[in-house]
Amino acid sequence: MRAEELLELIRNRRSIRAFLPDPLSEAEIEALVEAMRWAPSAGNLQSRFFYFITNKQLQRQLARAAWEQYFISEAPLVLVGCVDTRIQAHYGTRGVALYSVMDVSAAVQNVLLTAHALGLGSCWVSAFDEAAVHSILGLPSHLRPVVIIPIGKPAESPAPRPRAPKDRIVQFRD
Ligand SMILES: Cc1cc2nc3c(=O)[nH]c(=O)nc-3n(C[C@H](O)[C@H](O)[C@H](O)COP(=O)(O)O)c2cc1C
């Protein structure tokens, strides 16, 4: 893929908050897993874990825990991304506070872009009651849920959200 094509993909991705119920194919799910697996990672410890959830009852409980963002449970597939806090043994508090969150975030962005390339919509959702999500999924104590990603065929095509002008977010120094 050429850089312009990749940039086009990045520019055209939108957060999607309305979905058709059609299930994803095995090939699509496999592509999302690969996208997540190949993200960069601090010390290559891969301090992340993703749940792929198709169970409707669980999805509805997650939507409720996400302050009633019910579009989550409209999607045929919902991912929950967790940081693996065992990274602390290698990188101390900086590992837990930063690296593990970055590990998950890099994987999330790969997943969002791959979903978009497959013609699927998705949304990064991090506003939720963490303790509630932990208990709904019965997570082990070393996993901390940091993101929920509903994925499915889009049932809306939102306009682009505004971006900050370059001079507000970039400074060149030579
Ligand atoms: C860390 C993070 C948390 C977010 N949490 C939510 C959320 O809880 N609910 C939601 O609808 N969108 C959420 N979003 C999506 C943003 O609202 C969205 O990316 C932003 O408005 C830009 O729109 P775009 O993704 O369509 O370009 C989140 C995005 C990020 C990066």
The ligand as a Tripos MOL2 file, in Angstrom:
@<TRIPOS>MOLECULE
LIG
   31    33     1     0     0
SMALL
NO_CHARGES

@<TRIPOS>ATOM
      1 C1         -9.2490    7.7960   24.6980 C.3       1 LIG1
      2 C2        -10.5390    7.9310   23.9230 C.ar      1 LIG1
      3 C3        -11.7280    7.7370   24.5850 C.ar      1 LIG1
      4 C4        -12.9450    7.8200   23.8830 C.ar      1 LIG1
      5 N1        -14.1080    7.5150   24.5460 N.ar      1 LIG1
      6 C5        -15.2840    7.5930   23.8740 C.ar      1 LIG1
      7 C6        -16.4950    7.2170   24.5200 C.ar      1 LIG1
      8 O1        -16.5300    6.8130   25.6780 O.2       1 LIG1
      9 N2        -17.6480    7.2970   23.7960 N.ar      1 LIG1
     10 C7        -17.6660    7.6970   22.4860 C.ar      1 LIG1
     11 O2        -18.7560    7.7300   21.8860 O.2       1 LIG1
     12 N3        -16.5240    8.0530   21.8390 N.ar      1 LIG1
     13 C8        -15.3430    8.0030   22.4880 C.ar      1 LIG1
     14 N4        -14.1710    8.3000   21.8360 N.ar      1 LIG1
     15 C9        -14.1980    8.6640   20.3960 C.3       1 LIG1
     16 C10       -13.9860   10.1740   20.2080 C.3       1 LIG1
     17 O3        -15.1430   10.8580   20.6270 O.3       1 LIG1
     18 C11       -13.6900   10.4420   18.7000 C.3       1 LIG1
     19 O4        -12.5260    9.7320   18.3180 O.3       1 LIG1
     20 C12       -13.5020   11.9550   18.4300 C.3       1 LIG1
     21 O5        -14.6750   12.6640   18.6580 O.3       1 LIG1
     22 C13       -13.0500   12.2020   16.9740 C.3       1 LIG1
     23 O6        -13.9860   11.6540   16.0730 O.3       1 LIG1
     24 P1        -13.5450   10.5940   14.9620 P.3       1 LIG1
     25 O7        -13.0230    9.3680   15.6670 O.co2     1 LIG1
     26 O8        -14.8020   10.2830   14.1770 O.co2     1 LIG1
     27 O9        -12.5010   11.2350   14.1160 O.co2     1 LIG1
     28 C14       -12.9600    8.1810   22.4970 C.ar      1 LIG1
     29 C15       -11.7290    8.3700   21.8430 C.ar      1 LIG1
     30 C16       -10.5350    8.2190   22.5420 C.ar      1 LIG1
     31 C17        -9.2270    8.3870   21.7890 C.3       1 LIG1
@<TRIPOS>BOND
     1     1     2 1
     2     2     3 ar
     3     2    30 ar
     4     3     4 ar
     5     4     5 ar
     6     4    28 ar
     7     5     6 ar
     8     6     7 ar
     9     6    13 1
    10     7     8 2
    11     7     9 ar
    12     9    10 ar
    13    10    11 2
    14    10    12 ar
    15    12    13 ar
    16    13    14 ar
    17    14    15 1
    18    14    28 ar
    19    15    16 1
    20    16    17 1
    21    16    18 1
    22    18    19 1
    23    18    20 1
    24    20    21 1
    25    20    22 1
    26    22    23 1
    27    23    24 1
    28    24    25 2
    29    24    26 1
    30    24    27 1
    31    28    29 ar
    32    29    30 ar
    33    30    31 1
@<TRIPOS>SUBSTRUCTURE
     1 LIG1         1 GROUP 0 **** ****
